[in-house]
């Protein structure tokens, strides 16, 4: 939304930087919209119109916990991080390794 793109463009979104004031403004705007209005925003669409307000609330909590004032957007960070974490905990053949309880 901040970039006002006609459609999602990973190359323009990934690595963009947003200050907390901009994040708050966008979050408040989205929270004030109805589902149809959110769904009509090309970078949100019908698939995420229900989820985006909850995502804004989670982001607001993260900003309160880590008051750094600015965030950099990573298009693919979370999924890849989870996958790498799962793979790091896997043993031979992909089976999860278990630590002995003392």
C-alpha positions as CSV (number, residue, x, y, z in Angstrom):
1,X,0.0,0.0,0.0
2,X,2.8,2.4,0.9
3,X,4.3,2.1,-2.6
4,X,0.9,2.5,-4.2
5,X,1.6,-0.3,-6.7
6,X,-1.1,-1.3,-9.2
7,X,-0.2,-4.9,-8.4
8,X,2.3,-6.7,-6.1
9,X,5.9,-6.4,-7.3
10,X,8.4,-8.4,-5.3
11,X,11.4,-6.5,-6.6
12,X,10.0,-3.2,-5.4
13,X,8.6,-4.5,-2.1
14,X,11.5,-6.7,-0.9
15,X,14.0,-4.5,0.9
16,X,11.8,-1.4,1.2
17,X,12.0,0.4,4.5
18,X,9.1,1.7,6.5
19,X,9.2,3.9,9.6
20,X,6.8,3.1,12.5
21,X,4.6,6.2,11.8
22,X,4.0,5.0,8.2
23,X,3.2,1.5,9.5
24,X,0.8,2.9,12.0
25,X,-0.9,5.1,9.4
26,X,-1.4,2.1,7.0
27,X,-2.6,-0.1,9.8
28,X,-5.2,2.4,11.0
29,X,-6.3,2.9,7.4
30,X,-6.8,-0.8,6.9
31,X,-8.6,-1.3,10.2
32,X,-11.0,1.4,9.2
33,X,-11.9,-0.3,6.0
34,X,-14.5,-2.9,5.4
35,X,-13.7,-6.3,3.9
36,X,-14.7,-5.2,0.3
37,X,-12.5,-2.2,0.4
38,X,-9.5,-4.2,1.6
39,X,-10.2,-6.9,-1.0
40,X,-10.2,-4.2,-3.7
41,X,-6.6,-3.2,-2.9
42,X,-4.5,-5.0,-5.5
43,X,-1.7,-5.9,-3.2
44,X,-4.1,-7.4,-0.7
45,X,-6.9,-9.0,-2.7
46,X,-9.7,-11.3,-1.6
47,X,-7.4,-14.0,-0.3
48,X,-5.9,-11.8,2.4
49,X,-8.6,-9.2,3.1
50,X,-9.6,-11.1,6.3
51,X,-6.1,-11.6,7.5
52,X,-4.5,-8.3,7.0
53,X,-6.0,-6.5,10.0
54,X,-4.8,-9.3,12.3
55,X,-1.4,-9.1,10.7
56,X,-1.3,-5.3,11.4
57,X,-2.1,-6.0,15.1
58,X,0.7,-8.5,15.3
59,X,3.1,-6.1,13.6
60,X,2.0,-3.3,16.0
61,X,2.9,-5.6,19.0
62,X,6.3,-6.4,17.4
63,X,6.9,-2.7,17.0
64,X,6.1,-2.1,20.7
65,X,8.4,-4.9,21.8
66,X,11.3,-3.8,19.6
67,X,11.1,0.0,19.4
68,X,13.7,0.5,16.7
69,X,11.6,3.0,14.8
70,X,12.0,1.5,11.3
71,X,11.5,-1.9,9.6
72,X,12.8,-3.4,6.4
73,X,10.4,-5.5,4.4
74,X,11.5,-9.0,3.6
75,X,9.4,-10.7,1.0
76,X,10.5,-14.3,1.7
77,X,12.0,-14.3,5.2
78,X,9.6,-16.1,7.5
79,X,8.8,-19.2,5.4
80,X,12.4,-19.8,4.5
81,X,13.5,-19.2,8.1
82,X,11.0,-21.8,9.4
83,X,12.1,-24.3,6.7
84,X,15.7,-23.8,7.6
85,X,15.0,-24.2,11.3
86,X,13.1,-27.4,10.6
87,X,15.9,-28.8,8.4
88,X,18.5,-27.9,11.0
89,X,16.6,-30.0,13.6
90,X,16.3,-32.9,11.3
91,X,18.6,-35.9,11.5
92,X,19.5,-38.3,8.7
93,X,16.7,-38.9,6.2
94,X,14.9,-35.8,7.5
95,X,13.8,-37.4,10.8
96,X,13.6,-35.0,13.7
97,X,16.4,-35.4,16.2
98,X,15.4,-35.7,19.8
99,X,17.5,-34.5,22.7
100,X,17.8,-36.7,25.8
101,X,16.0,-35.3,28.8
102,X,18.3,-35.3,31.9
